[in-house]
Amino acid sequence: MNKDHIIPLAENPSFSIQIKNISKKYGNVNALNDVSISIEDKKIYGLLGRNGAGKTTLLNILTNKIYPTSGEILINSKSIWENQDMQSQICYMTEKNLYPREMKVLDIFKSAQITYVNFDMDMALSLASYFKLNIKKKNKSLSKGFESILKIIVCLASNAPVVIMDEPVLGLDAAVRDEFYKMLLENYVQNPRTFIISTHLIEEISSLIEEAIILHKGRILVKKPVEKLLEEGYSATGKAENVDRYCEGRNVIHSETIGKFKNNTVLEPYEERDMEYALRLDIEIMPISLQKLFIHMTGGKSNE
Amino acid sequence: MKINFDNDRSIYLQLAESIEDDILKGIFAEEEQIPSTTQMSVQYRINPATAAKGVNLLVDEGIIYKKRGIGMFVSAGAKEKIINKRRQQFFDKFIISMLEEAKKLGIPKQELIKMIERGQINE
């Protein structure tokens, strides 16, 4: 590892977001149902949810792209509708490519420079060359992967106090995704600010994010530091009868039987006092991954 | 410094352990500077808060210490501290469970000692 010090930039002013009782109806469908959370300053959040959970709707409301049916968004205690300069404060990378089709990459950077006061053009250009994004190319001729790279670069170089990314790694192969995660952390440690990342690739970002927000059927299921969340569950494997005995009275959210063996997912903390009992019944206790926990919490079988 | 994180334990514990391993192996000598938490965060793709948690564990145990504005260093006597700790863990983790298993299988103490000796010869 090289020992060059990463020098932090001047600190961003603090920036708090309060989402208060937000509901959104499309006809008879409740896309969001009384969602209230506060986004603390300078953390990396993962916004997780199944397809149709309401993630994009929430992000669109948060960035004032659409209006909620009820509720309000406060930024630094002021309503988002009264905050005129919000657009330069929040850099929002939508899942869709919203830049003009005929615009060249370099011109997209230049327009971002106007929107975001602290936009770092040198960084944008060096990231473009790092990811081999041709800045002379027109937006319409970019592949899916390069569209994602373009949007990622604008977000990272924006230096906006809040960066929101909706499915940032669409169309990127594993190697480029890994580079993105590295760049994201580098960018974050140099200039700590708030990141909200919505993604389906939970396992890949579980170590990157500090807090997870799980949205399910338009409601907030969980908002917790990932580490705390992972301490809330575990899996118990052993002879079926022993696992059943061990799990009596416990909150089992998932169960799998393989021959004489059984694997139960228990949603409660593993306590010191459980250890002896588990040992006596010859049960193996394993931590649970964020992805597994997520699938179980949002109703079992994957629907993707 | 190289880590392959597994899913078995918290990442911050694995990070702390791997720093300890590097101290044991002499990759980080006593009184030598180690990478900053931000560097570790980028290198291992982990949240800086997680990296800080792992490092603080070692600071609390006196294995590394911070110099304000300069960085983190391996404490004098860190190696010995780690060895003592790991020996205790070795006893708890391996010896106790070995004895329990031996009891289940009805292996007497004398035979157990012979088995260890045989294992050492085969090493």
Boltz contact constraints between the chains, C-beta under 6 A:
constraints:
  - contact:
      token1: [A, 1]
      token2: [B, 1]
      max_distance: 6.0
  - contact:
      token1: [A, 1]
      token2: [B, 35]
      max_distance: 6.0
  - contact:
      token1: [A, 1]
      token2: [B, 43]
      max_distance: 6.0
  - contact:
      token1: [A, 6]
      token2: [B, 38]
      max_distance: 6.0
  - contact:
      token1: [A, 181]
      token2: [B, 45]
      max_distance: 6.0
  - contact:
      token1: [A, 185]
      token2: [B, 41]
      max_distance: 6.0
  - contact:
      token1: [A, 185]
      token2: [B, 42]
      max_distance: 6.0
  - contact:
      token1: [A, 186]
      token2: [B, 42]
      max_distance: 6.0
  - contact:
      token1: [A, 189]
      token2: [B, 38]
      max_distance: 6.0
  - contact:
      token1: [A, 189]
      token2: [B, 41]
      max_distance: 6.0
  - contact:
      token1: [A, 189]
      token2: [B, 48]
      max_distance: 6.0
  - contact:
      token1: [A, 207]
      token2: [B, 11]
      max_distance: 6.0
  - contact:
      token1: [A, 207]
      token2: [B, 46]
      max_distance: 6.0
  - contact:
      token1: [A, 208]
      token2: [B, 47]
      max_distance: 6.0
  - contact:
      token1: [A, 210]
      token2: [B, 47]
      max_distance: 6.0
  - contact:
      token1: [A, 210]
      token2: [B, 49]
      max_distance: 6.0
  - contact:
      token1: [A, 289]
      token2: [B, 7]
      max_distance: 6.0
